[in-house]
Structure formats: C-alpha cells, structure tokens
C-alpha cells in the first residue's frame, strides 16, 4: 500500500471515530525502546556522559533523520494514529526552561533541583535558551517535515512536576507543609 493510501485510510478511520460510525477503536502505539531518549540517534553522543547539558548541545538538524525514520516506521506499523514530530521528547523541557540543570543518564535526561532555590521567591523562565531551543525544534519540524507530518507537543508536565524539579521532591513536600502550617497557625 502506498503512503498516500495509508494516510487516507487513517484519516477516514478518524472521521469515522468522530462521527461515531467506527467499527473498532482507534489504536496507537510506538515501537522502539521503552526509554524515549534511546529512540533518537541524535542524542547518542550525550546519553551516559553524566555532564550537564545545555540547550546548545542539541543540534536540531541532527534530528531530521530520526524524525523521518519514525515517520516511515509509523506508516509500516499499521496503527491508526498519525505521526507527529515533537521537540525531542526525552527532555524535561519545562524544568529546563525554569532553570534546572539537565543531566544525561544512560537512557534518559533528568532535571536536577536548583541549589538554594527559595520557595517564597517567584519562579520565572530562565534565560538559558531552552525555550528558544524548543521553538527552534518547532520551526525545524515545520520547515523540514515536507508536509508529511505535523509538529506535535511532547509531555510538558504540570506545575507540581516543575516545582518538584526546581526544589526537589522531598523539599517541595516539606515546603508545602511549612506554608500550610504557617498559614494555619500564624
């Protein structure tokens, strides 16, 4: 089956779903390593180093081959979902944007709490270029996907996750309890 036929079939399955005329549920899955970072050859040189990475360590152009391979694989796997390329999904983007150091492990990237972060201070987007890098990915995908796939959004995590990244999980709990106690008893 040609790519255009596969895509037309998927589009029709989605139309049937939204019109409630589908005869089975939509199915979507991704093949590859459980750890999303391991699915991208573009970061092989960074994984496992243990040294903090900065936004400039991610050369967006190196991801094109990975995106194109994932797109081709999505057409071959037979699922119903349409592939969308996201800014590298292995990064804790929100934590990075708020100033957490990003440390590559063997299979993933983790956010390190900000030393000395004060719970009472206003949390702001840092000027470490992570948000610029995120939008560079979006622009790159839109320009280089050649209309075959849209730019999507990776998991960006919520406020609690970001605060836990900034302060550390235990410290966040202690600070929340402290604020509760102070507001209740003072």
C-alpha angles and dihedrals in degrees: 000000000000122000092249091054092048091051093045089052091050092048090051091049089054092048089050090050094052092045089049092237096114119125095208138016122274112259126207133172141150125230123216140056119352088234105072094209090063090062091068118075088190091077100042089104091056103042115097096013093111089209118122112260127216130208092261090061088074110080102198093202091063090065096064094085090050093049092048092048091049090049092050091046091050090057092050099046097069100229123141100235123098115237117245123185114228132194102274103305096206095074127088089230099178094050090049091049090053093052107268116146112245116223123192115225125188093277108011148016120254134193119239118212116254109255111239095007108164118222094212094055124094112260113229138180108267125233093234092116095248093124089048089051091050091055090043087060091050092050092045093051092048093049099040104035087080091219092296097110137013127237110258137188125257120217103290097183128221137271095273092052091048093049090048088051093050098044103021122256098267093043091051091055092047092048093049091049090048092051090048091049094047093048093047098046107028 
